[in-house]
Amino acid sequence: MPPVTGSTIERRRIVIQGIVQGVGFRPFVYGQALQWGLVGFVLNDSGGVTIEVEGTSESLNGFQQALQENAPPLARIDSLITEEVSPCYDSAFVIAQSQAGAERNALISPDTATCDDCRNELFDPEGRRFHYPFINCTNCGPRFTIIQDVPYDRDKTTMGAKNRPIREADYSDDLQNQPPRLTNEDPIFAAARQLAAGAILAIKGLGGYHLACDA
């Protein structure tokens, strides 16, 4: 995007508090900024989300209204404070690196049950995630029970450990075999049968994943 220039250009700093981390708020802000032809940045910090956005007054007003009217389903805006700052004539709008402060006041969404979109995908025989047990998306799944610190970023959740490479040595010979095919068998009875046979099961809860074995 070419830089926005001209005597009518304004820049605003928008500080938002509420449930605005871990709910797809930064990508939402990014999309709105592109839609309104604005430049600047958005980032998570220890209090919520900070945005600096630059463009015409009309576009800025439309952008700010969209933030409050079209926010992601799990988001909740408790306060939105705007101040005028000097234009920087940026060349693009970016999602900037999160900034941690001394105080940690950011709110985190509670764990949320599987949404309708994920349920439809889960039970679609033609879908690539048919019966995939770990399905979730930006609008559903664990939040509060996986967070370790704020600002909310992947490396500050229990998902951060998944970034390491998977090695063959991480698995026993038994786990290198193909998993059993899905059947119509009751999953509780199937799990009990597998455990009795010495299997190790990964069981998903809203707060993450747990291992079960027949000790």
N, C-alpha and C positions, 0 to 999 in steps of 0.2 A: 504494500500500500504506500503511495507517495505521501510525503509529509504534508500535514494540514497546515497551511500558512494563511496569513492575511490579518488585517486589523480587527476583524470581527471574531477572531479565534479566542476562546476562553478555555481555561483549565480548572477542573474542580477536583478536590480531594474528598472522597466519600468514605466515611468510616462506618462500618455496619457491625452491629452486635446482635447476637441471637444464635440460633442454630444454623450456622452458615459454613461449617466445616464438615467434611466427610459426606456431603449430600449433593455433590456435583455443582456447587455454587460457582467455583472459579471457571470451569468450562462454560457454564451458563453465561457468566459475565463476559467472557471472551466472545461468545457467539453474538451477544447483544451489541458489543462494541463494534464488531465487524458489520453487523446489520445496519448500524447507525453511522458507519463511516468515521469512527473515532480512533484515536491513538492514545497510548498510555500504558498502564499496567494494572494488574490485580495480584494480590498476594494474601496468603494467610499470615496472621500474626497471633500473638498470645491472647489477644482480646476478641478477635473475630476476623473480619476481612477489611483490607484497605484497598481502595481503588483510586488511581489518579487517571483522569480521562480528559481528553482535549478535543475540541471541535467547535462547531457553531453552537450558539445558544439554543437554537431549535433542536438540534440533534442531541445535545446534552440533556435537555428537558425530556425528550422522548426516551432516551436511554434510562434516565433516573426513574421515570414512571414505569418502564418495563421491568426494572429491578423489583419493584414492589408488587406489580400485578401478575408477573409471569414466572415467579421464582420456582425452583424445583419443588416437587411434592413434599419432601422431608424438611425443607428449609422453613425457618421461622425468623422473620426480621423483627427484633425487639426495638432497635433504635437505628436511625440512619441520620448521620450528621454530615453536612456538606459545607465546605468552605472554598472560597476562590483562592487559587494560587497562580503564580506566574506561568505562562505558557513555556513549554520546553521544546516545542516543535519536533516531537518524536517522529520516527518514520514508520512505526507499526504499533500494534497493541499486543502485549505479551503477558503470559502468566509468569510472574517473577518468583524468585526463590523465597520461601517462607522466612519470616523473621521472628525469632523467639525473644521474649522480653523477660524481665524479672518477675512480673506478675502474670499469672495464668488464669484468665477469666473467660476464655472461650468455652462455649457450651457445646456439648456433643449429643447428637441424636441418640435416643434409646434404640436398642435392637428392634428391628421391624420385621414383621412376618412377610413371607414371600408374596410379592405383588402379583396382580392379575396377569401382567405381561409375562413374567417368569413362569407362572403356573401354566399358561397357555403353551409356552415353549416347552416346558417340562413334559407335557402330555401329548405333544404333537409327534406322531410316529415318523413324520417326514423331516423333523427338525434335527439338527446336529447335536442338540442337548437333550434329546428324548431320554427321559428317566435318569438324567445326570443328577446325582444326589447333592452336589455342591452348588447348585444354581443360585445366583443372586445377582443384583445389578445395583446401579447407583441409587435406585429408589427403594431398595429393600435389603434385608440381611443384617448381619451384626455390625454394630457401631460402638456402643459404650463398652461392651465387654472385651473388645479387642484393642482399645486405645491404651497407650502407655504414657503418652505425653502430648502436649499441644505446642505448637500448631499441629493440626491433624495432617500428617503425611504418611505414606506407606511405611517408611522406615521407623516411624514412631508407633506402629501397631504390631500386633503379633504376626501380621503378614510379612513383616520385614525380613524375618529369618528365611523366608522362601526364596529370597533373591540369590542364595548361594547355588552353585552348580550341583546337579544331582549326579552322584557317582554310583557306579555299579556296586561298589562295596557297601552302599547304604542298604542294600536289600539282601535278605537271606535267599538261599536256593529255592525255598518254598514259594517266596513272594515273586520269583521271576517267572513263575508259571502264569498262563493266561487266567484272568479272573473268570468265575462262573458266569454263564449266560443268565440274563434276566428271565425269570419265569413268573407264572401266576401264583406261586407259593406265597403264603402269608410271610411277610418279611420278618416278623418276630420269631416265628417258628424256624424260618430259614437261618436266622442269626443264631438261635440256640443250637441248631443242628451243626452249623459250622464251628461254633465255639467248642461243642462237645468233641468235634473231630480234631481239635487242636489249632484251629485257624485263629488269626488275629484280625479283628474288624476295626475299621475306622468309622466312628459314629459321629454324625454332624449334629451339633446343637446350634442355637442362634449365636452363642458366644464363641464358636470355633469348633474344633475337631478333637475327638478323644479316641484313645485306643482301648479296646476291650479284648481280654483274653481269658481263657478258662484256666485260672490259677490252681 
